Every structure is written in C-alpha cells, then in structure tokens.
Amino acid sequence: MQKRTIRRTQLISPWGVGQMINFPGDESLMVCGLDAWDRIYQSANNGSEEFIIREERLERRLGVSHFRIPPEYRQPGAGVKNPNLKIPCVRFPRWHYCPRCGSMEKLSLFGSQQKCKGPSFSDGMSCHNLPERKRPYLIPVRFIAICEMGHIEDFPFMEWVHTDRDHDSYCNLRLRAGRSNSSLSGILIHCSCTAKRSLFGAFNEGALSKIKLCSGHRPWLGEGEKGSKECGIELRVVQKGASNVYFPDTRSSIYLPQWEQSTDRKVVEILETYWDKLTSHRVDGQLNKAVFEMVAEMRNVDCNKLMTAAEKKLSRDSETNLANDDSDSEEMYRKLEYDAILSGAGGDNQDFSVTNKNSSEYGNVITRYFKSISLLHKLRETRAMVGFSRWTPEDGRPLYEKKEALHLQESIDWLPAIVVRGEGLFFEFDSQVLNSWLEKRSVHERAQKLADNYNAARRKNGWEEEVISPKFILLHTFAHILINQFSFECGYGSSALRERIYCENEYKENPMHGVLIYTASGDSEGSLGGLVRQGLPGNLENILINALHNAKWCSSDPVCMESAGQGPDSCNLAACHSCALLPETSCEESNKKLDRALLSGTHENADIGYFAGFDES
C-alpha cells in the first residue's frame, strides 16, 4: 500500500479542508470536508473523545462547542488504540492524462489511481496494445478552474476544444505537449472527432466566460459536477500548484489561566475536558455533586478538590463578567491576552507562565524605547481552521458562510484545530515615546500612502475600508525584522517563529502597544528552547541592535526604500523579500502593511523612524 503522509499541523494550515496535496507517484488528492472526518472519528473507540480540544474563549468566539485535532494514523499492534485512522480525501483534479501517449480520462472523485487504457492512435504512441504491467499510471493535469467564492472544478477541456461545434459522448481527448514550444500554445488538446485546440489564452481574463460559468462545485464535500447551489460567476483558470488556489483562514487563541495557581494540574486538565458535562447538570442552580463524584472516580481524583476548583472558576467568571465580554471583537479578544501578559498571570503548573522585566534592567537601546520585556516561559496556542478562500486571501464572506463551506451536516458544531506549545518574548513599547513619535506629521503622511494603497485594493474587491495606523505598521514591521534576526541568532527557521500584534484600532480607551514573538511550529523545532534565554538582559540588546541595523539598509535599496508600493496589491512600502518579508505561516497579515521607514527613517528623513538614532543611545 502506498504511503501518503502529512503532518497533523499541516491539516490546519497550509493543507486543510478543500486543499489539493501532491503526493509521490504523481497523485493529487483533496482533503475532504468535516462530514467525512466525523465518520472517521465515530469509527474510533469511545468516539471522538480522544481527539477533542477545549479552549473556552475560542469556542465562544467562533460559535462552536469544541475543537477536534486531526486523526492520527497508527500501525495496528498490541495495545495500540484506534489504529488505521486516515484523513479522508477525494481525487482532484479528475482529468488525468497518460505521460506516454497523452490519452485523457476523467476519473471518479472516489476512485483509485488508474493505468492508461486509452484507444489506438494513428501515430503508434498508443498504450492500447501494451501489457498491463507496462502501462503507465495516469497523472493529473496541471490546469483547473476556480472562482472567488471558493468553488473549484476541472478545466472544461471538452468544451474548450469544441467551442464552435457540438461533441459526442464517445469523444476521446488527448493531450500533446510540443517539444519546440514550452508555452501554453505548445500544449494541444486533440479530440477523436478531429477537433483540436491549444491552451493559448486559457489564462486570460474571461477566457471561459463564453464556455461556462461557475457551477458551485465543491468536490471536498463529495458533490457531483454541479454544486448544491448555482454560483454563476466567472471562472478563472490557474495551475493546480499556484499559490492563489487556496488560502486557509485560521483563528488562534493564547490560553489564559482560568484557575488559581495552587490548583492541581490534573484537576485543571479534568475540568477543562469535562467542563460542559460537569456544569450543565445542576440541581437548584448548584453544581451536581453526583456528576462530580462520577468523574472523580473515573479519573481517580479527589471530588472535593474538583468541586472547589470549579466553584472558584464560576465565581471568577461572574466577577469579571467573562461570559459577556466584548470578545467578539478581535481587538477586545486580544486585550484580555495583553492584560494577562502584563499582569504576570499563570504559573509553573499551568500552560501560561510569564516573568515581567522592567526595561531599566536592560541596556540603553531597550530602556529608551520600551517600557517592559515579558518572558513567556510557557504558552499554549490553539489554532483552528474556520474556512478558506481562493484567488485572494480575503473574499469578504462572513464567518458563518466560511464555516458552512467546510461541511454539509448541520449537526457538526466543531472545527478542526491543533494545540501547540512553546515560549515567547513580549515587547511593550513605551507609550510616552510612542505618542511623541505619533505627533509627527511626516509619520502620518508616510503611513497614509500605505493605507491608500491597501484600501484601494479593498475597494476594487468591493470590501469595506480599514483603518491602518502608523502604530500598527511600526509594530508589525518591528515583529518581522526581529523574527528574521532571531532566526539568525537562535538557529530557528523563520517559519518556526510567529508574531502576534497587540494594537488598538476601534477602542482608543484601551490602548495596546505590544508585540509577541513566540515559538509555536507544532513540531520538534518549535520546542528547541533558547528564545526566552535570548530575551534576558545582556543578550537581547545586541540582537535588537543588529536587527535595527539590518532594517536601515536593504540589498535592494534605494529601490526598496523609495518604492511607492510593492508586494501584494502594493500594500507594502519599504519592505521586500530581501529585508522584511516572512514565511506566510509566521505573519498574521499575509506579508502586508509593512514599512521599514517607520522603524529607521528614510535616507532623506531619518527622523520619521521610531528608532531613529538608536545607535547613538
């Protein structure tokens, strides 16, 4: 049996539901929707219990009852629990061709890989007369069609070839690539009825508009050629490996302590796992002791400790009005994390442990620009997939529509997610220095150029404009240049480090000005250690100085620094692959809203930079 392996974390991003994955042996499979996942979970012993993840804040935010980690394949053996669980996939694209004779065949979504059994051709290149063992396997074509609403379907080869004529059901297609021409015009599609046409012009805008419009096809849900709902908008032809075929939409949450530091870790784990069951069966508004006794006996823990910890949490939730906070806003959601970090919440027995250090403990370069540095010895991030888009990273659809595209059954009230643990450094900028910098007119004029480019792209797509403040651009660009420097100093790959920006937008009465850099790659590299150690006094100063020196000059300067807009939709100013861009998994903003000039200043006006003159301190 051929092995098709993929890491669990990659099933959230970048290869989640609806994405095509290329496997060895020229196979292209698409990850199925959550309906198929649910059947896999139900086949496991004890159902889905082993795979359930709980993160109360994120559950409430996304409107689900819980999260589930992707199934893990385990070889059968003595004592192995839930062996042979696999991620369900369908075969897509369906159009395949023979690498020897070019014969094309449209395979089933649920079929296996097929060998060529094409008809005879006059040029003698047919595989028809070859013995079975010598016939090559069919390989997927490179071309597919997508629409901006997330639908995807096979390239309409039959309709493309027969644009000006009808075709019979028995027509056979053949793909031939010219040796003298490597462009699209060199790829010819022949039909057994003598019709033929090259793929020249297939990628032009509106190339398929006269042939067919989007049918709303969603192969990841097992739907047929036509989707359950007609779409009717224009299809765009892309190569199946293009970066704009799939943009996963993930939401993440940093675990915040909800229990007293003295609470036993085992008690915490039990309460987080069974919280809904323990608190839903109340008697006269009080916790049901019988339910607690049953769980305590099952998990071999003291019932009184379990009830006491639960009552304290309920009391704390009531006092802080946690159940009714304004965390529907991403800004207010992060404000809770921001406050927890600065308050030094958590402890060694929890998945959140912080040591706060005043900037006065560091050298001048930190004392001058920052108020405090927080060392996060332990943190836990829950990362959930809520949907995906095609063609552009954003498609303007509301959250509920994105979630609906992941499944057909209304009973599915969960989302796929992973939990990753790591460490991090939090930089709290000095508010007085920051406000003084924000008073400069030249700073706002510079930031407005970027905001104009960004919102022009949003208007073009029919989306609402966003407010982009100079402070956000500063914090975001600072995170990028620091991650690049940490990857050099600590030995991490830059994809193993992530950013989390804390900056107010709507709620000016709750200012935030912080950046969290943390390790949360979900594999062994994310737990190498060393990031917190680099954040100690005596280490961090040199790293910061080196990062700021590198931000002053780019190997593409002066072109990069003087750019009026570069990157996706011209949404960056002085930021390119040579200086400030990161792997997509590390950046929250798809490598947009970046400008080195707000850090170090331009060559003509150094005063525009927040860190201008840092090497003089």
SVG drawing of the C-alpha trace seen along z (x, -y; Angstrom):
<svg xmlns="http://www.w3.org/2000/svg" viewBox="-34 -67 60 75">
<polyline fill="none" stroke="black" stroke-width="0.4" points="0.0,0.0 1.4,-3.4 2.0,-5.7 0.7,-9.2 2.0,-11.1 1.3,-14.6 1.8,-16.2 -1.2,-16.8 -0.4,-20.5 -0.4,-21.0 -4.0,-19.9 -4.9,-23.2 -2.6,-25.3 -1.5,-25.2 -3.3,-22.0 -6.7,-22.0 -10.1,-21.1 -10.5,-21.8 -6.8,-21.9 -5.1,-19.7 -2.0,-17.8 0.6,-16.4 1.9,-13.1 4.8,-11.0 3.8,-9.0 2.0,-11.9 -1.1,-11.7 -3.2,-14.8 -5.7,-14.4 -8.0,-16.9 -8.8,-16.9 -12.4,-16.1 -14.9,-18.1 -15.8,-17.6 -18.6,-15.2 -16.1,-12.6 -13.9,-13.5 -16.8,-12.9 -17.3,-9.4 -13.6,-8.7 -14.0,-9.9 -17.1,-7.8 -15.3,-4.7 -12.8,-5.2 -13.2,-3.6 -15.0,-6.0 -16.0,-8.1 -14.2,-11.4 -13.3,-11.9 -9.6,-11.2 -9.4,-14.0 -11.4,-16.7 -9.6,-20.0 -11.1,-22.6 -10.4,-26.3 -13.3,-28.1 -12.5,-31.6 -12.1,-30.5 -15.1,-28.2 -17.3,-31.2 -15.6,-33.4 -16.2,-31.0 -19.6,-29.7 -18.7,-26.0 -19.0,-23.5 -15.4,-22.2 -12.5,-21.6 -11.0,-18.4 -7.4,-17.5 -7.0,-15.7 -6.9,-11.9 -3.5,-10.2 -2.6,-7.1 -1.3,-4.3 0.0,-0.9 -2.1,1.9 -0.5,3.7 -0.9,5.0 -2.2,2.2 -2.5,-0.3 -5.6,-2.4 -7.6,-3.5 -5.3,-2.1 -5.7,-2.7 -7.4,-6.1 -6.8,-8.1 -7.6,-11.5 -10.4,-11.2 -9.6,-12.6 -11.0,-12.6 -9.2,-12.6 -8.9,-16.0 -8.4,-17.2 -10.4,-14.4 -8.9,-14.9 -5.8,-12.8 -3.6,-12.0 -1.1,-9.4 2.6,-10.6 3.4,-8.2 0.6,-8.6 -1.3,-11.6 -4.7,-9.8 -7.0,-11.7 -9.5,-10.2 -11.8,-11.7 -11.5,-9.7 -14.0,-9.4 -13.7,-11.5 -13.6,-8.3 -11.7,-6.1 -8.2,-4.8 -5.2,-5.6 -5.6,-4.2 -3.3,-2.9 -3.7,-4.1 -6.3,-2.2 -6.6,-4.7 -7.7,-3.9 -5.4,-3.3 -3.8,-6.3 -2.5,-6.6 0.9,-7.8 1.6,-4.5 2.0,-6.1 -1.0,-4.3 -0.7,-2.2 -3.7,-0.1 -1.7,2.9 0.8,2.8 0.6,5.5 -0.9,4.3 2.4,4.2 4.0,1.9 1.2,-0.6 2.0,-3.9 -0.3,-5.3 -2.3,-8.4 -1.2,-11.6 -3.3,-14.7 -3.5,-17.6 -1.9,-20.9 -4.9,-23.2 -8.1,-23.8 -10.7,-26.5 -11.6,-28.4 -13.9,-31.2 -13.7,-33.9 -16.4,-32.3 -14.2,-29.3 -15.5,-26.9 -13.2,-24.7 -13.7,-22.5 -11.9,-20.7 -10.8,-22.7 -13.5,-22.2 -11.3,-20.5 -14.1,-19.0 -15.9,-22.4 -12.6,-24.2 -11.8,-22.0 -15.4,-22.1 -16.0,-25.8 -17.6,-26.2 -19.2,-22.7 -21.1,-20.1 -19.4,-17.0 -20.5,-13.4 -20.3,-11.5 -17.9,-9.0 -15.3,-11.7 -11.8,-10.9 -9.3,-13.6 -5.6,-13.5 -3.0,-16.0 0.1,-16.6 2.9,-19.0 5.0,-20.3 8.8,-19.9 9.6,-23.1 7.3,-25.3 7.1,-25.2 4.4,-27.9 0.6,-27.3 0.4,-27.5 2.6,-24.3 0.0,-22.3 -2.5,-20.9 -5.8,-19.1 -6.8,-16.7 -10.2,-15.1 -11.0,-11.8 -13.5,-13.8 -10.5,-15.7 -11.2,-18.9 -8.1,-20.4 -7.1,-23.5 -4.1,-24.7 -4.3,-26.2 -3.1,-29.6 -5.2,-32.3 -6.7,-30.0 -5.3,-32.1 -6.7,-35.4 -9.4,-37.1 -12.8,-36.0 -11.3,-33.1 -14.1,-30.7 -16.9,-33.2 -18.4,-32.0 -17.9,-28.4 -19.2,-28.0 -19.6,-29.9 -19.0,-28.5 -21.4,-25.7 -20.7,-26.0 -18.8,-22.7 -17.4,-21.6 -15.5,-18.3 -14.2,-18.2 -17.8,-17.7 -18.3,-14.8 -20.6,-16.8 -21.0,-16.0 -20.3,-18.1 -22.9,-20.7 -22.8,-22.0 -25.8,-22.2 -26.2,-25.9 -25.6,-27.6 -22.8,-30.2 -22.8,-31.7 -19.8,-33.9 -16.7,-33.9 -14.2,-31.1 -10.5,-31.8 -8.0,-29.3 -5.0,-28.6 -2.4,-25.9 -3.2,-23.5 0.0,-24.3 -0.5,-28.0 -0.3,-29.9 -3.7,-31.6 -5.6,-28.3 -6.0,-28.0 -5.7,-30.5 -6.6,-28.9 -8.4,-31.1 -7.3,-30.2 -8.1,-31.8 -5.9,-31.4 -6.0,-32.0 -3.4,-32.1 -4.5,-30.1 -5.2,-32.3 -5.2,-30.9 -8.7,-30.4 -7.7,-28.6 -5.8,-29.6 -2.1,-28.9 -2.4,-26.4 -4.9,-24.2 -3.5,-20.8 -2.6,-20.3 -4.5,-17.1 -7.6,-18.8 -7.2,-21.5 -7.0,-19.0 -10.1,-17.2 -12.1,-20.3 -11.1,-21.6 -12.0,-18.3 -15.4,-17.7 -16.4,-21.3 -19.7,-21.3 -20.8,-18.0 -19.8,-19.0 -21.6,-22.3 -24.7,-21.6 -26.4,-19.1 -27.2,-21.5 -29.6,-21.0 -31.4,-24.1 -28.8,-26.2 -26.0,-24.4 -23.3,-22.0 -24.4,-18.4 -22.2,-16.6 -23.2,-13.2 -21.8,-14.1 -18.5,-15.3 -18.3,-12.1 -18.7,-10.0 -16.0,-11.9 -13.7,-12.0 -14.0,-8.2 -13.4,-7.6 -10.3,-9.8 -9.0,-8.9 -9.0,-12.4 -10.5,-13.9 -14.1,-15.0 -13.9,-17.9 -10.8,-19.4 -12.7,-19.1 -15.8,-20.9 -13.8,-23.6 -11.8,-24.5 -15.0,-24.5 -16.8,-26.8 -13.9,-29.2 -13.8,-29.4 -17.6,-30.1 -17.2,-32.8 -14.3,-34.4 -16.2,-34.3 -19.1,-36.0 -17.0,-38.7 -15.2,-39.5 -18.3,-39.1 -16.3,-36.8 -19.3,-35.2 -20.5,-38.5 -17.3,-40.3 -16.9,-42.0 -14.6,-39.4 -16.5,-39.2 -14.1,-42.0 -10.6,-40.7 -9.3,-43.8 -11.0,-43.2 -10.2,-39.5 -6.5,-40.3 -6.9,-42.9 -7.5,-40.0 -4.3,-38.4 -2.4,-41.7 -3.5,-42.3 -2.7,-38.7 0.8,-39.0 1.5,-42.4 0.0,-41.2 2.3,-38.2 -0.6,-35.7 -0.2,-32.0 2.4,-29.8 4.6,-26.7 1.7,-24.3 -0.3,-25.9 0.2,-26.3 0.9,-30.0 3.9,-31.3 5.3,-34.8 8.1,-36.8 7.9,-40.5 11.1,-42.6 11.2,-46.4 13.2,-47.9 15.5,-49.5 17.1,-46.1 18.4,-46.3 20.8,-48.5 20.0,-51.9 18.7,-50.7 15.8,-48.9 15.3,-51.4 14.9,-54.2 12.1,-52.7 10.4,-50.1 8.5,-50.0 8.9,-46.3 10.0,-43.0 8.0,-39.9 9.5,-36.4 6.8,-33.8 8.4,-30.5 5.3,-28.6 2.4,-29.3 -0.2,-27.3 -1.8,-28.3 -5.0,-26.8 -5.1,-27.3 -8.4,-26.5 -9.4,-26.4 -12.6,-28.3 -12.6,-28.2 -10.6,-29.1 -10.7,-31.3 -9.4,-31.1 -7.9,-33.7 -7.4,-36.3 -6.6,-35.8 -9.8,-37.6 -13.2,-37.1 -15.5,-39.3 -17.6,-36.3 -18.8,-36.4 -17.5,-33.8 -20.7,-31.7 -20.5,-31.3 -16.9,-30.2 -17.7,-27.6 -20.7,-26.3 -18.4,-25.6 -16.5,-23.0 -19.4,-20.6 -22.9,-19.7 -24.5,-18.3 -25.9,-21.0 -25.2,-18.8 -21.5,-19.4 -20.7,-22.0 -17.0,-21.7 -13.9,-22.8 -10.5,-21.2 -7.7,-22.6 -4.3,-21.9 -2.7,-22.8 0.9,-23.9 3.1,-24.8 6.2,-27.0 7.8,-30.0 7.9,-33.7 9.0,-37.2 6.7,-40.2 7.8,-43.7 5.7,-46.5 6.6,-49.8 7.0,-53.0 3.7,-54.9 5.2,-58.3 7.9,-57.8 5.3,-56.3 2.9,-59.2 5.6,-61.7 6.6,-59.9 2.9,-59.8 2.7,-63.6 5.0,-64.0 3.1,-64.9 5.6,-63.2 4.9,-59.9 1.2,-60.0 1.8,-61.2 4.1,-58.2 1.6,-55.7 -1.3,-57.2 0.5,-56.2 0.4,-52.6 -3.2,-52.9 -4.3,-54.4 -2.8,-51.5 -4.3,-48.9 -7.8,-50.4 -7.7,-50.9 -7.3,-47.2 -10.2,-46.6 -12.5,-48.9 -11.6,-47.2 -12.9,-43.9 -15.9,-45.6 -14.8,-45.3 -15.0,-47.9 -12.0,-50.1 -9.8,-49.5 -8.1,-52.0 -4.4,-51.4 -2.5,-53.4 1.2,-54.3 1.5,-52.5 0.3,-49.2 2.7,-49.4 5.5,-50.1 4.6,-47.2 4.1,-44.8 7.4,-45.7 9.3,-45.5 8.0,-42.0 9.2,-41.0 12.7,-42.3 13.0,-40.8 11.9,-37.3 14.4,-37.4 17.1,-38.3 16.1,-35.7 16.1,-33.0 19.7,-34.0 20.8,-34.3 18.9,-31.3 19.1,-28.9 15.3,-28.6 13.9,-28.6 11.8,-31.8 8.8,-29.6 9.1,-28.2 8.6,-31.7 5.3,-33.6 4.1,-37.1 1.1,-38.4 0.4,-42.1 -1.4,-43.9 -2.6,-47.3 -5.9,-49.1 -8.0,-50.3 -11.6,-51.0 -11.3,-51.2 -9.0,-54.1 -9.8,-54.0 -8.0,-50.6 -4.6,-51.3 -2.3,-48.4 1.2,-48.7 2.9,-45.3 4.4,-42.6 4.6,-38.9 7.2,-36.7 6.8,-33.1 7.7,-29.5 4.6,-27.6 5.5,-25.5 3.9,-22.3 7.0,-20.1 10.3,-19.5 11.9,-22.7 9.3,-24.7 10.5,-23.3 14.2,-23.8 14.3,-26.4 16.5,-29.4 14.1,-32.2 13.5,-33.2 17.2,-32.9 17.9,-35.3 15.4,-37.7 17.5,-38.1 19.4,-41.2 22.8,-41.1 21.6,-39.1 18.6,-40.9 20.3,-44.3 22.7,-43.0 20.0,-41.2 17.9,-44.3 20.8,-46.5 21.7,-44.0 18.0,-43.8 17.7,-47.6 21.0,-47.9 19.7,-45.4 16.5,-47.3 18.3,-50.5 19.6,-49.1 18.2,-46.5 20.2,-44.9 17.6,-46.3 18.0,-49.9 17.5,-52.6 14.7,-50.9 13.1,-49.3 13.2,-52.3 11.9,-54.7 9.1,-52.3 5.6,-53.8 4.1,-50.4 5.3,-46.8 4.2,-43.3 0.6,-42.0 -1.7,-44.8 1.2,-47.3 0.3,-47.0 3.9,-47.5 6.3,-50.4 9.9,-49.8 9.6,-46.0 10.6,-43.2 11.9,-39.6 15.4,-40.9 14.6,-42.7 11.2,-42.3 9.0,-39.6 8.5,-36.3 7.1,-32.8 3.3,-33.0 2.8,-30.9 4.7,-33.4 2.8,-36.5 -0.8,-37.4 -1.3,-39.9 -0.2,-37.9 3.0,-40.0 1.1,-43.2 1.2,-46.6 5.0,-46.8 7.4,-49.7 11.0,-49.8 10.9,-53.6 8.8,-53.9 11.5,-52.0 14.7,-53.6 13.6,-56.5 14.2,-57.1 17.5,-58.1 16.3,-61.7 14.4,-61.9 15.8,-59.7 13.5,-61.5 10.5,-59.6 11.7,-56.4 10.7,-55.4 14.2,-54.0 16.0,-56.9 19.3,-57.4 19.2,-54.1 22.9,-53.5 23.6,-56.8 22.0,-55.7"/>
</svg>
